[in-house]
């Protein structure tokens, strides 16, 4: 059975809203909800195109609601951090008065027994609104809108951009040899694979074949690698502030050519090696977590490999070889 690891990349970006969605968001900051006329129908939220035909709609915006009627709903008994409310609530299709289609939003009704098709609801606005659909905190039973906390007047500025967080989750199969390479680090060993055809040696966690000879390299090709080497390349990362970035000071990732081999370990962390002292040619030795210490099982580019926490200067004289910088992989 192949094991998979799941990874998620999240990054922020700004999106321009355009004349229709921008007007909808601007109105939300003013506690108004806009739809757009599409023939005899009124679409909420407003769209720039007829969803049935794709025809462009004239920007004929019309105020709807704010109260409406629940058309269908589902109860969320255990909200997660992704949900709009921290307590149990209903997601509901709410047809706002004057609209031809329902709007999906949250209803804070206390219990599922209080929600039904035909329930009349009205918005609970946030006190401080920014021009976003979450300016409506949720809907509540009744005909009357409410405001959560002190009502802060909108600045009246048009809302033209919106902050988004894009998120991509993907799965990567973990090779059995990669698991063996990590397991070896728990014994403070690095393993490699020697090709029986060309005798080239590769790091044991990367690829199960020799790319020169197209020979599969299994457990019988495994050898121990030295845990000393020479720094051949490095990168200094100046952290910029983005969500999830925990580093605040510049930090380095280095490439290490292991002794008596052609193996270059890439993007390795360093230990006791200040950023401004890093240079090509430094002799380094592996820094290990103590045997039996619990280690992070998640490896990846720039992360420690099992118990191999990073590389630390050995104190030997630098290697002065102009070809070192060409040893990239
Ligand atoms: Zn080979």
Boltz pocket constraint, residues with backbone or C-beta under 6 A from the ligand:
constraints:
  - pocket:
      binder: B
      contacts: [[A, 195], [A, 196], [A, 197], [A, 198], [A, 199], [A, 200], [A, 210], [A, 211], [A, 212], [A, 213], [A, 214], [A, 215]]
      max_distance: 6.0
